[in-house]
Amino acid sequence: MNKLVSLLLAVTTAASLASCGGPNSQTGAVLGALGGAAAGGIIGHQSGRGLEGAAIGGALGGIGGAVVGDAQDKRNEGYYRDGRYYPSERAYRDSQYYRGY
C-alpha cells in the first residue's frame, strides 16, 4: 500500500507541475520528473527501496525541471518585450513613421 501511495504522489506532483507555466516550464517539469524517477529508482534499488526512490526522485526532478524551465520562460519573455526577437518591428516602432495604431 505504501508503494502505491508513493507512486500516486509522484504522478500527481508531476502532473500538477506540468499544468502551469509556459512551454519550457512544462517541458522541464516532465523531463525532470522522468529523469529524477529513473535516477531515484536506480539509487533506491541499491538500498532495496526502488519504488520509493523513484517516487522521491520524480517529485524532486519535476520541481527542479519546472524551476529551470520557468526561468527560461521569463528570460524569453524579457527578450520579446525588449524587441530582441523581432528587431525590425522595434526599429519600425521607434521610427518617425509609427503612429501607435
N, C-alpha and C positions, 0 to 999 in steps of 0.2 A: 504494500500500500504506500509506503514511504517513497518508493521509486516512482510510482505513478504520479504522486503529488509533485515530486521534484520535476518530473518531465513536463507536466502540465504547467507548472510555474515558469519554466524556461520558455515554453512555446508561447504562453500568454505575454510574457515580458517582451519577447522578440516581436510579436505581432503588434503590441501596443507602441513599441518604439518605431516600428516601420510605418505606422499610420499617421505620424505627424512630421512636420518639417518639409523641407524641399527635397528635390530628387536625389541630391548627394547624401542627405541625411538618411533617407530611406534606404538607399543602396548600402551605405556604410553600416547601418544597423543590421541589415540582413546578412551581409558578408561577414561582419564582425561576429554575429551570433553563430554562424556556421563554422567559422574558423575557431572561435572560442570553444564551441561544443566539441569539435574534433580534438583540439589540444587538451581540453579538460578531460575528455574521455580517455585519451592515451595516458595522461598523467594519473587520473583516477584509477585506471586499470592496474597500474603498478602497485597501488595500495589495496586493491580488491573492491574498490567502490567506483567503478567506471561510469555508471549512470548518474551518480551524484556529481562526479567530476564534470561530466558533460553538461549537466544542468547548470552548475555554477559557472563553468566556462562560457556557456552560451549566453547566460544573462550578462556576465561582465563584458564579454566580447560585443554583445549587442549595444550595451551602453557606450562603450568606448568607440565603436564604429559610428554611432549616431552623433556623438560629440564631435568627432573629426569631420564627418560629413556636414554637420551644421556649420562648422567653421568655414568649410569650403563654400557653402551656400551664401554665407554672409559676405565672404570675400568677392564672390561673383556678383552679388547684388551691388556692392560698392563699385565694382568695375563698370557695371551697367549704368549706375547713377552718375559716375564721373565721365561717362562717354568713352571709355576705353574700348568698349566692344563695337561701337558704331561711331568712329571718329568723324566720318563725313557728315553724319547727322548733327553732331555737336558743332562742327565748323559752320554748317548752314544756320543752325540756331543762333550762333554768336555773330552771324554776319548782319549786314545792314538790310538785307532783303527779308529777313524773318519778321513777321508781324504778330506772331503768337496766336494764330487761329486755333 
